[in-house]
Amino acid sequence: MRLVLIGDGESPHLLKWARALSQQREVELWAASTRGFAPEFQFLIPEDRRLAMNTDPAHAGGNIAVLRQLPALGAWLKRVDADWLHAHYLTSHGTLAWAARRGWKLRARIAGSAWGSDILVTPDQGWAYRWLTTKVLQACAITTSDSEHMSARMRELGAAEVMTFPFGLEQLPKQNVRKQPWLFFTNRGLEPIYRPHRVMEVFAAIAAKQPEARLVVGNDGSLRGALEAQVASLGLTDRVEFIGRVDATSQGRRYAPARWFLSLPQSDSVSVSVLEAMAHECLPILSDLPANDEVLGTGGIASIDAAMHPNAKLLGRHGLILKDGDDLATLADRLQLMVGQSDVAGHSVDADRLGAANRAWVAEHAMFGPAVKTFVERLKRF
């Protein structure tokens, strides 16, 4: 089965899909990138099966710069004669796949994989974006989504068959570091959609009650300067560490000792960062979004009840959904209640059990390789 990935070849998202698909014996993998290709692609797809369009959409006009490459892409795809075009990010690369299929009369079917904002944000930016998203979804024989909430939205917009599975982990991380009871980690981008100011407000409320609380911020973005000023104004400079963007290995070293993981965006699907944190036995504190509710199950309420009652069955997903109207003054007490009493060294056996259950749930339900194998099996049946 000849499959062409169409997306941003410099994106770790597309690279992750390429790694997973390259392990499927039934797939002859090709790729077309609107930018270039990350170096790792040379080990996955031969150069003669790759097309780099070398645009820079973030700085050169967005979709207009991408669409100018349509003639080159269409002619290349005609020569490739693929069975499937697999587009990533629907309102840009999905549009290319749809237009190329029509304009060059390709026999290939289209599979589209939604990333989140292309479904949860873009269609609400105006009728033209909504129309385009609908057209692309209707052109796809099958689509993938990483949350039931996003899948429902895709069906509303015209998608036919939607496969729902997390954009999960490729492998479980090692976890042999003892947790620090009041160490928090966050690694979402320092941009408005991820609400890092809210993260600082929440941490400040916890720090006011817990002198041992520390926060590590493992990312960067346009709001970093404002956030550093906010931290200084709160008197927390010595308790919040900004480490910038880090590689996967360094990030793993930050997840490992952290007991808590903060992720409070205003819009999101199932976040890989949250799954990574759970695999590292962290307890996530998440914003009140449908996808986060899916991750924790009924808003985490059942999980908290399990923590409060030692004889209750562990449900495998443990954390806290934090609503915007919740009283932050009591948050530290809620977290302490969730993990049970600690010994004189601050260690909680209950917290260890909850973290281990999170890791076990990820191992069973959120590994990417098995999900991609199921996806390929479905393509074969068309």
C-alpha positions as CSV (number, residue, x, y, z in Angstrom):
1,M,0.0,0.0,0.0
2,R,1.6,3.2,-1.2
3,L,0.9,6.1,1.3
4,V,2.0,9.7,1.0
5,L,2.3,11.8,4.1
6,I,1.4,15.5,3.3
7,G,2.4,18.0,6.0
8,D,5.2,19.9,7.6
9,G,8.3,17.7,7.4
10,E,10.1,19.8,10.0
11,S,7.3,19.1,12.6
12,P,7.9,16.5,15.3
13,H,4.2,15.6,14.8
14,L,4.7,14.4,11.2
15,L,8.0,12.8,12.1
16,K,6.2,10.7,14.8
17,W,3.6,9.5,12.3
18,A,6.4,8.7,9.8
19,R,8.3,6.6,12.4
20,A,5.1,4.7,13.3
21,L,4.0,4.1,9.7
22,S,7.5,3.1,8.6
23,Q,7.3,0.1,11.0
24,Q,4.2,-1.2,9.2
25,R,5.4,-3.8,6.6
26,E,2.3,-3.3,4.4
27,V,3.1,0.4,3.9
28,E,5.4,1.9,1.2
29,L,5.9,5.4,2.7
30,W,6.4,8.6,0.8
31,A,6.2,12.2,2.0
32,A,5.6,15.7,0.7
33,S,6.5,18.6,3.0
34,T,5.5,22.2,2.6
35,R,8.8,23.1,4.3
36,G,11.9,20.9,4.3
37,F,12.5,17.7,6.3
38,A,13.9,17.1,9.7
39,P,17.2,15.2,9.5
40,E,15.6,12.0,11.0
41,F,13.5,11.6,7.8
42,Q,16.6,10.4,5.9
43,F,16.5,7.2,8.0
44,L,12.8,6.6,7.4
45,I,12.0,7.6,3.8
46,P,14.5,7.5,0.9
47,E,15.2,10.9,-0.6
48,D,13.7,9.8,-4.0
49,R,10.4,9.3,-2.2
50,R,10.3,12.8,-0.6
51,L,9.2,16.2,-2.0
52,A,10.3,19.3,-0.2
53,M,8.4,22.4,-1.3
54,N,10.6,24.6,0.9
55,T,8.0,27.3,1.8
56,D,7.9,29.1,5.1
57,P,4.1,29.5,5.8
58,A,4.6,31.0,9.2
59,H,6.3,34.1,7.7
60,A,5.2,34.1,4.0
61,G,1.5,34.4,4.0
62,G,0.1,31.2,5.5
63,N,-2.0,29.1,3.2
64,I,-1.4,31.3,0.2
65,A,2.3,30.4,0.1
66,V,1.4,26.8,0.5
67,L,-1.2,26.8,-2.3
68,R,1.3,28.3,-4.7
69,Q,3.1,24.9,-4.5
70,L,0.0,23.0,-5.7
71,P,1.1,22.6,-9.4
72,A,4.5,21.1,-8.3
73,L,2.7,18.8,-5.7
74,G,0.0,17.7,-8.1
75,A,2.5,16.7,-10.8
76,W,4.6,14.9,-8.3
77,L,1.7,13.0,-6.9
78,K,0.5,12.0,-10.4
79,R,3.9,10.3,-10.9
80,V,3.8,8.7,-7.5
81,D,0.3,7.2,-8.1
82,A,-0.3,6.5,-4.4
83,D,-3.2,4.5,-2.8
84,W,-3.5,7.0,0.0
85,L,-2.8,10.7,0.6
86,H,-2.5,11.2,4.3
87,A,-2.9,14.9,5.2
88,H,-1.9,16.5,8.5
89,Y,-3.5,19.7,9.6
90,L,-6.7,19.8,7.7
91,T,-7.1,23.4,6.7
92,S,-3.7,23.7,5.0
93,H,-2.3,20.3,4.0
94,G,-5.8,18.8,3.8
95,T,-6.7,21.5,1.3
96,L,-3.6,20.6,-0.8
97,A,-4.5,16.9,-0.8
98,W,-8.1,17.7,-1.8
99,A,-7.1,20.2,-4.6
100,A,-4.4,17.9,-6.0
101,R,-6.7,14.9,-6.1
102,R,-9.3,16.9,-8.0
103,G,-7.0,18.9,-10.3
104,W,-4.8,16.0,-11.3
105,K,-7.5,13.3,-11.2
106,L,-5.6,11.1,-8.7
107,R,-6.9,7.7,-7.9
108,A,-5.7,8.0,-4.3
109,R,-8.1,8.2,-1.4
110,I,-7.5,10.9,1.3
111,A,-7.0,10.2,5.0
112,G,-7.0,13.3,7.1
113,S,-5.5,13.6,10.6
114,A,-6.8,16.5,12.8
115,W,-4.3,18.2,15.1
116,G,-6.7,20.2,17.3
117,S,-6.9,23.9,16.4
118,D,-7.7,23.0,12.8
119,I,-11.0,21.7,14.1
120,L,-11.6,23.3,17.4
121,V,-10.5,26.9,16.5
122,T,-10.2,27.5,12.7
123,P,-13.8,26.8,11.7
124,D,-15.0,29.4,14.1
125,Q,-12.9,32.2,12.6
126,G,-15.4,32.9,9.8
127,W,-17.6,31.3,7.2
128,A,-14.8,30.8,4.7
129,Y,-12.7,28.8,7.1
130,R,-15.8,26.8,8.1
131,W,-16.6,26.1,4.4
132,L,-13.1,25.0,3.7
133,T,-12.9,22.7,6.7
134,T,-16.2,21.1,5.7
135,K,-15.0,20.6,2.1
136,V,-11.8,18.9,3.2
137,L,-13.5,16.7,5.7
138,Q,-16.1,15.6,3.1
139,A,-13.2,14.8,0.7
140,C,-11.6,12.4,3.2
141,A,-12.5,8.7,3.1
142,I,-11.4,8.5,6.7
143,T,-10.1,10.8,9.4
144,T,-8.4,10.5,12.7
145,S,-8.9,12.4,15.9
146,D,-7.3,12.2,19.3
147,S,-10.4,12.9,21.4
148,E,-14.1,12.0,21.3
149,H,-14.9,15.7,21.7
150,M,-13.0,16.6,18.5
151,S,-14.4,13.6,16.7
152,A,-18.0,14.8,17.4
153,R,-17.1,18.3,16.1
154,M,-15.6,16.7,12.9
155,R,-18.8,14.8,12.3
156,E,-20.8,18.0,12.7
157,L,-18.6,19.6,10.0
158,G,-19.1,16.8,7.5
159,A,-16.6,14.0,8.3
160,A,-17.8,10.5,7.5
161,E,-15.7,7.9,9.3
162,V,-13.6,9.1,12.2
163,M,-11.1,6.9,14.0
164,T,-10.5,8.2,17.6
165,F,-7.2,7.4,19.4
166,P,-4.7,9.4,21.4
167,F,-1.7,10.8,19.7
168,G,0.0,8.7,22.3
169,L,3.5,7.6,23.4
170,E,5.9,5.7,21.2
171,Q,7.4,4.0,24.3
172,L,7.0,4.2,28.0
173,P,9.7,6.3,29.7
174,K,11.8,4.9,32.5
175,Q,10.6,6.0,35.9
176,N,13.0,5.2,38.7
177,V,13.2,8.6,40.4
178,R,11.5,9.3,43.7
179,K,8.9,12.0,43.5
180,Q,9.3,15.3,45.2
181,P,5.9,15.9,46.9
182,W,5.4,19.5,46.0
183,L,7.4,19.8,42.8
184,F,5.3,21.0,39.8
185,F,6.2,20.9,36.1
186,T,4.6,22.6,33.1
187,N,5.8,22.5,29.5
188,R,3.0,24.0,27.4
189,G,4.0,26.9,25.1
190,L,4.2,30.4,26.7
191,E,1.5,31.7,24.4
192,P,-2.0,33.0,25.1
193,I,-3.9,29.8,24.1
194,Y,-2.1,27.9,26.8
195,R,-2.9,30.5,29.5
196,P,0.5,30.5,31.3
197,H,-0.6,33.4,33.4
198,R,-3.3,31.2,34.8
199,V,-0.7,28.5,35.6
200,M,1.2,31.1,37.6
201,E,-1.9,32.2,39.5
202,V,-2.7,28.6,40.4
203,F,0.9,27.9,41.5
204,A,1.0,31.1,43.5
205,A,-2.1,30.0,45.4
206,I,-0.5,26.6,46.2
207,A,2.8,28.2,47.1
208,A,1.1,30.4,49.6
209,K,0.0,27.3,51.6
210,Q,3.0,25.0,50.8
211,P,6.5,26.5,51.5
212,E,8.0,23.5,49.7
213,A,6.2,24.1,46.4
214,R,8.4,24.6,43.4
215,L,7.5,25.0,39.7
216,V,9.7,24.2,36.7
217,V,8.6,25.9,33.4
218,G,9.9,23.8,30.4
219,N,9.1,25.8,27.3
220,D,9.3,29.3,25.8
221,G,7.2,31.7,23.9
222,S,6.1,35.3,23.3
223,L,4.8,35.7,26.9
224,R,8.0,34.7,28.7
225,G,9.0,38.2,29.7
226,A,5.6,39.1,31.0
227,L,5.5,35.8,33.0
228,E,8.9,36.4,34.5
229,A,7.6,39.9,35.6
230,Q,4.4,38.3,37.0
231,V,6.5,35.8,39.0
232,A,8.6,38.6,40.4
233,S,5.6,40.6,41.4
234,L,4.2,37.5,43.2
235,G,7.5,37.2,45.1
236,L,8.1,33.7,43.7
237,T,11.3,34.3,41.7
238,D,13.3,31.8,43.8
239,R,10.5,29.2,43.5
240,V,9.8,29.2,39.8
241,E,12.5,28.1,37.3
242,F,12.3,28.9,33.6
243,I,14.4,26.5,31.6
244,G,13.2,27.3,28.1
245,R,12.8,24.6,25.4
246,V,14.5,21.4,26.1
247,D,15.1,18.1,24.2
248,A,13.1,15.0,25.0
249,T,15.8,13.5,27.2
250,S,16.1,16.7,29.3
251,Q,12.4,17.0,29.5
252,G,12.1,13.4,30.8
253,R,14.5,14.3,33.6
254,R,12.1,17.1,34.6
255,Y,9.0,15.0,34.5
256,A,10.6,12.2,36.5
257,P,10.8,13.9,40.0
258,A,7.7,16.1,39.6
259,R,4.6,14.9,41.5
260,W,2.3,17.4,39.7
261,F,1.8,18.5,36.1
262,L,0.0,21.8,35.2
263,S,-1.8,22.2,31.9
264,L,-4.5,24.9,31.7
265,P,-5.1,25.9,28.1
266,Q,-8.2,27.6,26.9
267,S,-8.6,25.1,24.0
268,D,-7.1,21.7,23.6
269,S,-7.6,18.1,22.4
270,V,-5.9,15.2,24.3
271,S,-2.4,16.6,24.9
272,V,0.6,14.4,24.4
273,S,2.3,16.4,27.2
274,V,-0.4,15.2,29.6
275,L,0.0,11.6,28.5
276,E,3.8,11.9,28.9
277,A,3.3,13.3,32.4
278,M,1.0,10.5,33.4
279,A,3.5,7.9,32.0
280,H,6.0,9.5,34.3
281,E,3.6,8.9,37.2
282,C,2.7,12.6,37.6
283,L,-0.8,13.7,38.7
284,P,-2.1,16.3,36.2
285,I,-4.0,19.4,37.1
286,L,-6.0,20.3,33.9
287,S,-8.4,23.0,32.7
288,D,-12.1,22.3,32.4
289,L,-12.2,21.1,28.7
290,P,-14.1,18.1,27.2
291,A,-10.8,16.4,26.1
292,N,-9.3,16.8,29.6
293,D,-12.4,15.3,31.0
294,E,-11.9,12.3,28.7
295,V,-8.4,11.8,30.0
296,L,-9.3,11.9,33.6
297,G,-12.8,10.4,33.4
298,T,-15.8,12.3,34.8
299,G,-13.6,15.3,35.6
300,G,-11.4,13.3,37.9
301,I,-14.1,13.1,40.6
302,A,-14.1,9.3,40.7
303,S,-10.4,9.2,40.9
304,I,-10.3,11.6,43.8
305,D,-12.9,9.5,45.6
306,A,-10.7,6.5,45.1
307,A,-7.8,8.3,46.6
308,M,-9.9,9.3,49.7
309,H,-11.0,5.8,50.3
310,P,-8.2,3.2,50.5
311,N,-10.6,0.3,49.8
312,A,-12.0,1.8,46.6
313,K,-10.8,0.3,43.3
314,L,-8.2,2.4,41.5
315,L,-9.6,3.6,38.2
316,G,-6.3,4.1,36.5
317,R,-6.7,7.9,35.8
318,H,-5.9,10.3,38.5
319,G,-5.6,14.1,38.6
320,L,-7.8,17.2,39.0
321,I,-10.0,19.2,36.7
322,L,-9.7,22.8,37.8
323,K,-12.6,25.1,36.8
324,D,-12.0,28.8,36.3
325,G,-14.4,29.6,39.2
326,D,-12.8,27.2,41.7
327,D,-11.5,28.7,44.9
328,L,-7.8,28.7,44.6
329,A,-7.3,29.5,48.3
330,T,-8.3,25.9,49.1
331,L,-6.4,24.2,46.2
332,A,-3.4,23.1,48.2
333,D,-5.6,21.5,50.8
334,R,-7.5,19.7,48.0
335,L,-4.3,18.3,46.5
336,Q,-3.1,17.2,50.0
337,L,-6.5,15.4,50.5
338,M,-6.2,13.8,47.1
339,V,-2.8,12.1,47.9
340,G,-3.5,11.3,51.5
341,Q,-1.4,11.9,54.5
342,S,2.4,12.1,54.2
343,D,5.1,10.9,56.5
344,V,7.7,13.2,58.2
345,A,9.7,13.3,55.0
346,G,6.7,14.4,53.0
347,H,6.3,11.1,51.2
348,S,2.8,9.8,50.4
349,V,2.2,6.1,49.6
350,D,-1.2,7.0,48.2
351,A,0.3,9.4,45.8
352,D,2.7,6.7,44.5
353,R,-0.2,4.4,43.9
354,L,-2.1,7.0,42.0
355,G,0.9,7.9,39.9
356,A,1.6,4.2,39.1
357,A,-2.0,3.7,38.1
358,N,-1.7,6.7,35.7
359,R,1.3,5.0,34.1
360,A,-0.5,1.7,33.8
361,W,-3.5,3.4,32.1
362,V,-1.2,5.0,29.5
363,A,0.5,1.7,28.8
364,E,-2.9,0.1,28.1
365,H,-4.8,2.9,26.4
366,A,-2.4,5.5,25.0
367,M,0.5,3.9,23.1
368,F,0.8,5.2,19.5
369,G,2.2,2.1,17.7
370,P,-0.8,-0.2,18.3
371,A,-3.2,2.6,17.3
372,V,-1.3,3.2,14.0
373,K,-1.4,-0.5,13.2
374,T,-5.2,-0.5,13.6
375,F,-5.4,2.6,11.4
376,V,-3.4,0.8,8.6
377,E,-5.5,-2.3,8.9
378,R,-8.6,-0.1,8.3
379,L,-7.0,1.5,5.2
380,K,-6.4,-1.9,3.8
381,R,-10.1,-2.8,4.0
382,F,-11.2,0.1,1.8
